Amino acid sequence: MKPLMNRRVAVTGIGVVSPVGIGVDAFWAGLSRPAGAARVRRLDGFDPRRWMPHKQARNSDISASMAVAAADEALEDAGLLVPRGAGEPAPAARLLTGVDAERAAVSLGTGIGGVATLEAQADVLRERGERQVSPHVVPMTMPNAAAAALSIRYGLRGPATTVTTACAAGADALAAGARMIAAGTADLVVAGGSDSSLTPTCVAGFANMRALSPTGVSRPFDTERDGLAASEAAGVVVLEPLEAALARGARVWMTIEGAASTADAHHVTAPAPDGSGAERCMRLAIEDAGLRPGDIAHINAHGTSTTLNDHAEALAVRRVFGTARPPVTSIKGATGHSFGAAGAVEAVAVALTIGHRTLPPTLGLTVQDPALDIDVPRSPTSWTPGPVLSNSFGFGGHNASLVLVPPARD
């Protein structure tokens, strides 16, 4: 049975906050800018008070604040956000235009929600005592805080859901939002992912499991790859029925034509070595889109720069695509790995790849591992847009794939 049902799903707005750029223009430029070595890649110059009042910013975990910033940009891009007045202070709420709030939903993914707040407040409890712990710690820490923040900010009264499938969460959240549009459950979905899991404990854990690069260089598919670079980010897209988007004259970045989710049922952190779970997920997503592997013009890989993940994904790609050999890229050489946000951030990258008709480079790749028999561009490459397969794989064996298709050209 086809999960994406009757209505076609259009992406009409995109927004992003990432270490390589805050906002889509800076982000796109950052994907081609050489990245310095850094095991942990944090936002530079992100001040949530640009988007919300000081008190609200102080009582929001960074994962929720990033989601607000990305969602404001996406809704403005979609032409649905009433502009702020010149010199108006950052507001706690924003008004939308032309939206039935009861048929408008939120679908967000995250890895560990507000873990930054939880760890900081645990320090307060240990060092200063129970009475000094913030009364906001629970709503700041809960994984659904970002989805709730968007629902409250824009007055969206449809479903407001949170997906927590580790590093597949952002892609799974987009798939869930697309299904709401396709099935007629909602007429507008603000979908994406936001994650900041860069606490001392989390970073130490990644390092001690040897997932974190000791050199700080993210090298997807490189023979010298030695682990991921951990980052924080948020990516948000606006989803609408294609017919409705075209009727109101909205720009359509792309359509979501297929999606799939599978589990490896193998190991809590390592992927199935033969890539079988990833392979099945890719095949199901392509089938869901009504396409064949030969129709795919580009693969946005999960490409984390870890030895096991890159190998398993490359094996799966070769089995699915055979001699078709669509170009494979990973933006994580630039952005690092933003865990539960990665799939959504990369969906924004795919929209920009389609819009600019250019494949971004896979930064950090110098000498491709000869065991990984895939075609990986190392510099920005002119490209004729076609269907894109975007992969996200997570701890626990979660696999998610999306098929993202350029809009029809006049």
Backbone hydrogen bonds, N-H to C=O, Kabsch-Sander energy under -0.5 kcal/mol:
donor,donor_aa,acceptor,acceptor_aa,energy
5,M,3,P,-0.9
6,N,182,A,-0.7
7,R,182,A,-1.8
9,V,256,I,-0.6
10,A,8,R,-0.6
10,A,240,E,-3.4
11,V,254,M,-3.0
12,T,10,A,-0.7
12,T,238,V,-2.3
13,G,238,V,-0.8
15,G,236,V,-2.2
17,V,234,A,-2.6
18,S,21,G,-1.3
21,G,18,S,-1.3
23,G,16,V,-2.4
23,G,21,G,-0.6
27,F,23,G,-2.5
28,W,24,V,-2.6
29,A,25,D,-2.0
30,G,26,A,-2.2
31,L,27,F,-1.3
31,L,28,W,-0.5
32,S,29,A,-1.2
33,R,30,G,-0.9
38,A,216,G,-3.0
41,R,230,A,-3.5
42,R,40,V,-0.6
45,G,43,L,-0.6
47,D,45,G,-0.7
50,R,47,D,-2.3
51,W,48,P,-1.9
52,M,48,P,-1.7
57,A,53,P,-2.7
58,R,54,H,-2.6
59,N,55,K,-1.5
60,S,57,A,-1.4
64,A,61,D,-0.8
65,S,61,D,-2.1
66,M,62,I,-2.7
67,A,63,S,-1.4
68,V,64,A,-2.1
69,A,65,S,-2.1
70,A,66,M,-2.6
71,A,67,A,-2.6
72,D,68,V,-2.6
73,E,69,A,-1.7
74,A,70,A,-2.3
75,L,71,A,-2.8
76,E,72,D,-2.2
77,D,73,E,-2.6
78,A,74,A,-1.8
79,G,76,E,-1.4
80,L,75,L,-2.5
81,L,75,L,-0.8
82,V,80,L,-0.5
82,V,95,L,-2.8
88,E,85,G,-2.2
94,R,153,R,-2.3
97,T,80,L,-2.3
101,A,99,V,-1.0
103,R,100,D,-2.1
104,A,101,A,-1.2
105,A,188,L,-2.9
106,V,159,P,-2.6
107,S,190,V,-2.4
108,L,161,T,-2.2
109,G,192,G,-2.0
110,T,163,V,-2.1
114,G,141,T,-2.0
115,V,113,G,-1.0
118,L,114,G,-2.0
119,E,115,V,-2.5
120,A,116,A,-2.0
121,Q,117,T,-2.7
122,A,118,L,-1.8
123,D,119,E,-1.6
124,V,120,A,-1.6
125,L,121,Q,-2.5
126,R,122,A,-2.2
127,E,123,D,-2.6
128,R,124,V,-3.1
129,G,124,V,-0.9
129,G,125,L,-1.0
132,Q,129,G,-1.3
133,V,130,E,-1.5
137,V,134,S,-1.4
140,M,136,H,-2.1
141,T,137,V,-1.7
142,M,138,V,-2.2
145,A,142,M,-2.2
146,A,143,P,-0.5
148,A,144,N,-2.5
149,A,145,A,-2.5
150,L,146,A,-2.0
151,S,147,A,-2.2
152,I,148,A,-2.7
153,R,149,A,-2.5
154,Y,150,L,-2.2
155,G,151,S,-0.9
156,L,151,S,-1.7
157,R,101,A,-2.5
157,R,155,G,-0.6
158,G,101,A,-0.6
158,G,104,A,-2.4
161,T,106,V,-2.7
163,V,108,L,-2.8
168,A,165,T,-2.2
169,A,166,A,-1.8
170,G,340,G,-0.6
172,D,168,A,-2.6
173,A,169,A,-2.5
174,L,170,G,-1.8
175,A,171,A,-2.3
176,A,172,D,-2.5
177,G,173,A,-2.3
178,A,174,L,-2.7
179,R,175,A,-2.2
180,M,176,A,-1.6
181,I,177,G,-1.9
182,A,178,A,-3.0
183,A,179,R,-2.4
184,G,180,M,-0.7
184,G,181,I,-1.0
185,T,180,M,-1.8
186,A,180,M,-1.4
187,D,103,R,-2.9
188,L,103,R,-1.2
189,V,239,L,-2.0
190,V,105,A,-2.7
191,A,189,V,-0.8
191,A,237,V,-2.6
192,G,107,S,-2.1
193,G,235,G,-2.4
194,S,109,G,-2.2
195,D,233,A,-2.4
203,V,199,T,-2.8
204,A,200,P,-2.3
205,G,201,T,-2.4
206,F,202,C,-2.6
207,A,203,V,-2.4
208,N,204,A,-2.8
209,M,205,G,-1.6
210,R,207,A,-1.3
211,A,206,F,-2.3
212,L,206,F,-1.3
213,S,228,L,-3.1
218,S,216,G,-0.6
219,R,217,V,-0.7
222,D,219,R,-2.1
223,T,367,V,-3.0
225,R,222,D,-1.6
227,G,305,S,-2.1
228,L,211,A,-3.1
230,A,39,R,-2.4
230,A,228,L,-0.5
231,S,337,H,-2.4
232,E,41,R,-1.1
233,A,195,D,-1.9
234,A,17,V,-2.4
235,G,193,G,-2.4
236,V,15,G,-2.6
237,V,191,A,-3.4
238,V,13,G,-2.2
239,L,189,V,-2.8
239,L,237,V,-0.5
240,E,10,A,-2.2
242,L,8,R,-2.7
245,A,241,P,-2.5
246,L,242,L,-2.6
247,A,243,E,-2.0
248,R,244,A,-1.7
249,G,246,L,-1.2
250,A,245,A,-2.6
253,W,11,V,-2.8
253,W,251,R,-0.6
254,M,11,V,-0.8
255,T,405,V,-2.6
256,I,9,V,-2.1
257,E,255,T,-0.8
257,E,403,V,-2.2
258,G,403,V,-1.2
260,A,401,S,-2.0
262,T,399,N,-1.7
264,D,397,G,-2.1
275,G,272,A,-2.6
279,E,275,G,-2.7
280,R,276,S,-2.4
281,C,277,G,-2.0
282,M,278,A,-2.5
283,R,279,E,-2.5
284,L,280,R,-2.4
285,A,281,C,-2.3
286,I,282,M,-2.3
287,E,283,R,-2.5
288,D,284,L,-2.6
289,A,285,A,-1.5
290,G,287,E,-1.7
291,L,286,I,-2.3
295,D,292,R,-2.4
296,I,293,P,-1.6
297,A,387,P,-2.9
298,H,387,P,-1.0
299,I,327,P,-2.6
300,N,389,L,-2.7
301,A,299,I,-1.0
301,A,329,T,-3.0
310,D,306,T,-2.0
311,H,307,T,-1.5
312,A,308,L,-2.5
313,E,309,N,-2.7
314,A,310,D,-2.3
315,L,311,H,-2.3
316,A,312,A,-2.2
317,V,313,E,-2.6
318,R,314,A,-2.4
319,R,315,L,-2.0
320,V,316,A,-2.4
321,F,317,V,-2.7
322,G,318,R,-1.9
324,A,321,F,-2.9
328,V,375,D,-3.2
329,T,299,I,-2.4
333,G,330,S,-0.6
334,A,331,I,-1.7
335,T,331,I,-2.5
336,G,332,K,-1.5
337,H,229,A,-3.8
338,S,336,G,-0.7
341,A,338,S,-2.2
342,A,339,F,-1.4
344,A,341,A,-0.7
345,V,341,A,-2.6
346,E,342,A,-2.6
347,A,343,G,-1.2
348,V,344,A,-1.8
349,A,345,V,-1.8
350,V,346,E,-2.2
351,A,347,A,-2.3
352,L,348,V,-2.1
353,T,349,A,-2.5
354,I,350,V,-2.6
355,G,351,A,-2.5
356,H,352,L,-2.9
357,R,353,T,-0.9
358,T,353,T,-1.4
359,L,381,T,-3.3
362,T,377,P,-1.4
363,L,361,P,-1.0
365,L,362,T,-1.3
366,T,364,G,-0.7
368,Q,366,T,-0.5
369,D,221,F,-2.5
372,L,369,D,-2.2
373,D,371,A,-1.0
374,I,372,L,-2.0
376,V,374,I,-0.7
381,T,359,L,-2.0
383,W,357,R,-2.5
388,V,404,L,-3.0
389,L,298,H,-2.4
390,S,388,V,-0.6
390,S,402,L,-2.7
391,N,300,N,-2.7
391,N,389,L,-0.5
392,S,400,A,-2.5
394,G,398,H,-3.3
396,G,268,V,-1.5
397,G,394,G,-1.4
398,H,394,G,-1.0
399,N,262,T,-2.6
400,A,392,S,-2.6
401,S,260,A,-2.1
402,L,390,S,-2.2
403,V,258,G,-2.6
404,L,388,V,-2.9
404,L,402,L,-0.6
405,V,255,T,-2.8
